[in-house]
Amino acid sequence: MSTPKFSEERLMQILLAPQVSEKATYIADKNEQVIFIVVPDATKLEIRAAVELLFRVQVDSVQVANVKGKVKRFGRAMGRRSSVRKAFVCLKPGQEISFAEGGSA
């Protein structure tokens, strides 16, 4: 299967932010996966290419999840949080992405 070519400009806009939480850290340690918030129209192949381009690692697989925004009250008014798309990126053995700062606490 040939890998499709994506524009580098598009790949630089795919990943919005890493998901850094207790659950994300647990998943990273246990399954060698990293969680990213991505643009809503990103495909698995685009996410894979973006991670490989930006972090210089080899990606094994990608799973995506669409998380619906919660309905919340703001005083009398009802509001809605934005929906997000999360990408669970499984890295090949021996690969690692670290978001921790270099300094010690």
C-alpha positions as CSV (number, residue, x, y, z in Angstrom):
1,M,0.0,0.0,0.0
2,S,1.5,3.3,-1.0
3,T,1.4,6.2,1.5
4,P,-0.4,9.3,0.3
5,K,1.4,12.6,0.1
6,F,0.1,15.4,2.2
7,S,1.1,19.1,2.0
8,E,3.5,20.0,4.8
9,E,1.4,23.1,5.5
10,R,-1.7,21.0,6.2
11,L,0.2,18.6,8.4
12,M,1.5,21.5,10.6
13,Q,-2.1,22.4,11.4
14,I,-3.4,19.0,12.2
15,L,-2.2,18.6,15.8
16,L,-3.6,21.3,18.1
17,A,-2.3,20.2,21.5
18,P,-1.2,17.2,23.5
19,Q,-3.6,15.9,26.1
20,V,-1.7,16.0,29.4
21,S,-3.6,14.5,32.3
22,E,-3.4,11.6,34.7
23,K,-5.3,9.3,32.4
24,A,-3.1,10.3,29.4
25,T,0.1,9.6,31.4
26,Y,-1.3,6.2,32.5
27,I,-2.1,5.3,28.9
28,A,1.4,6.5,27.8
29,D,3.1,4.3,30.3
30,K,1.0,1.2,29.9
31,N,0.3,1.2,26.1
32,E,3.0,3.4,24.7
33,Q,0.3,5.7,23.4
34,V,0.2,9.5,23.2
35,I,-3.0,11.5,23.1
36,F,-3.4,14.6,21.0
37,I,-6.3,17.1,20.4
38,V,-6.6,17.4,16.6
39,V,-8.7,19.4,14.1
40,P,-12.2,17.9,13.6
41,D,-11.7,17.0,9.9
42,A,-8.4,15.2,10.4
43,T,-8.1,11.7,9.1
44,K,-6.1,8.8,10.6
45,L,-3.5,9.0,7.8
46,E,-3.0,12.7,8.2
47,I,-2.6,12.4,12.0
48,R,0.0,9.6,11.4
49,A,1.9,11.7,8.9
50,A,1.8,14.8,11.1
51,V,3.1,13.0,14.2
52,E,5.9,11.4,12.2
53,L,6.9,14.8,10.7
54,L,6.8,16.9,13.9
55,F,8.3,14.4,16.4
56,R,10.5,12.2,14.2
57,V,9.1,9.0,15.6
58,Q,7.5,5.9,13.9
59,V,3.8,5.5,14.4
60,D,2.3,2.0,14.7
61,S,-1.5,2.9,14.7
62,V,-3.9,5.7,15.3
63,Q,-7.4,5.6,16.9
64,V,-9.6,8.6,17.0
65,A,-12.5,9.6,19.3
66,N,-15.0,12.4,18.9
67,V,-15.8,13.8,22.4
68,K,-19.1,15.8,22.5
69,G,-19.2,19.1,24.3
70,K,-21.1,19.2,27.6
71,V,-24.1,21.4,28.1
72,K,-23.4,23.8,31.0
73,R,-25.2,26.6,32.8
74,F,-23.7,30.1,32.9
75,G,-26.0,31.9,35.4
76,R,-29.4,31.8,33.8
77,A,-28.2,31.0,30.3
78,M,-27.5,27.6,29.0
79,G,-24.2,27.2,27.1
80,R,-22.4,24.4,25.4
81,R,-18.7,23.6,25.5
82,S,-16.9,22.8,22.2
83,S,-16.7,19.3,20.9
84,V,-13.2,18.0,20.4
85,R,-11.5,15.1,18.4
86,K,-8.9,13.2,20.2
87,A,-6.2,11.0,18.5
88,F,-4.7,8.1,20.4
89,V,-1.4,7.5,18.7
90,C,0.3,4.2,19.3
91,L,4.1,4.4,18.8
92,K,6.3,1.5,17.7
93,P,8.5,-0.2,20.4
94,G,11.4,1.9,21.4
95,Q,9.8,5.2,20.3
96,E,8.9,7.9,22.8
97,I,7.5,11.4,22.9
98,S,8.1,13.4,26.1
99,F,6.2,16.6,27.0
100,A,7.9,17.1,30.4
101,E,10.1,20.1,30.9
102,G,13.9,19.5,31.0
103,G,14.3,21.0,34.5
104,S,13.9,19.1,37.8
105,A,11.4,20.0,40.4
